[in-house]
Structures are given as structure tokens and as C-alpha cells.
């Protein structure tokens, strides 16, 4: 389910070809990034299995992160039908994230 992205072309291709994508920008020296990732993965597996989950290591791919205006970690961007729908940074609530995805997800997939 999870894919690590290393180029702008890869990211653009996934966003254009998938109906729903959550892009998780992180770096491994960020404790919240490391602890939040499994919770986001579990949320998507359980509640939103058709949403594609991809990760971008902002430390290794600084130009890619900057191209999406990512300057802090963790940052999540949700793309629906190729358009940015929601962006969350730093302090991310899993229940609020779930709530924000439920309605548009059901409209796309149900």
C-alpha cells in the first residue's frame, strides 16, 4: 500500500492516475514523523483502503518537498481527483484527519 517517492515525475504520475492519494512528507530525525506514520497507515488500511498512501523523505528529496511548499515535518497532503484537497502539518489529529476524509472518500468510491 505504501510507496516511497523519489522524484517529481513519480509523484505527479500517482496524483494524476489515482482517485485519492495521501502524501506523507517526513524525515527520519523527526520523532513525531516516526510515531505518526504507523497511525496514518493504519487509518488508511482500516477506513480508506482505496486511498493510495505514498511517502516522501523531505531530507533526501528537498527539491521535491520545496516544490510542494513543504517546509516542516510531518506534513500530509491529500489529493482527490488530482487536486489538493487538504494539507496538515506538525500536530495532526488522527480523528480529525479521519473526519475530513470520510465524506469526499465516500463520494468518490461509494
N, C-alpha and C positions, 0 to 999 in steps of 0.2 A: 504494500500500500504506500509506503514512504519511498521517496526518491530524492537523492541529493542532487541539486542543480549546480552546475559549474560554469554556465555561460548564459548570456542574454538570449541567444538563439534557442537554447533548450527551454528556458522559462517562457519565452514568447510562444513557442510551439505548444507547450502544455496548456497555457492560458487560452490559446485560440482553439484547441482541439477538445478540451474538457468543458462540460457544462458548469461544474463547480470545482474550484481549486482553493485550497488554503496553503499559502506560502508562509513558512516559518523561518524568519531570519534570526540567527543565533550566533554565538561564539562560545567555544568550549571553556573559556575562562570566566564565564558569566554564570554564577550559581543559580539565579532564577531561570536562566535559559535551560540548564541541565535538568532542573527539577520540574519545570513546566511541560517540557516536551512529551514525556510519557502520558501526562494527563490529557493533553490535546489529542495525542494519538488515540487514546482510549475513548475519548468523547466521539471522535470521528468514526472509529470502528463500531461503536455501540449504537450511536444515534444517527450518524450520517455516513453510512458505508459507501455511498456512491460519490462522495466528495473526495477528490484527489488531494493527497497530502504530500507536499514537497518541502524540502528544507534547503536553505542557503546558508553556508557558513560565511558570515559577514567579514570575518577576519581574513579568510582565504580569498574571498571574492569581493573585495572592497569596491571595485568599479561597478559591479552588478548591484550591490546594495545601494550605492550612491545614485545609480540610475533610477531607482525606485524611491529615492528620498528617505532612505533608512539610515539614521544616524545614532540609533540606540538599540540595545538588545535587551530582551527579545522583542521583536515586532512581528505581528501576524497581519497578513493582508488576505482578505477573502475576495476572490474573483468569481462572479456569477455571469455566465454567458459572455465571457470575455471582457467584462467591465469590473473595475474595482468597486466593491460593494461596501466593505468595512475595513478599517485599519485600527489595530490595537497595539499599544506599546507599553513596555515596562510592567506595570501592575495589571495583570489580566485575570479577570474573574471567570472561571470555567462556567458557572451557572449563567452569568450574563452573556458569555460567548454562545452558549447553547441556545439561549433565548433569542439572540439576534440572528441565528442561522435558521431556526426552525421554520418560520413562515416562508421565506424565499425558497428554502430547500424543498418544502412540500409543494410549492407551486411549480417548481421545475421537474421534480421526479414523481409526483403522485397524481 
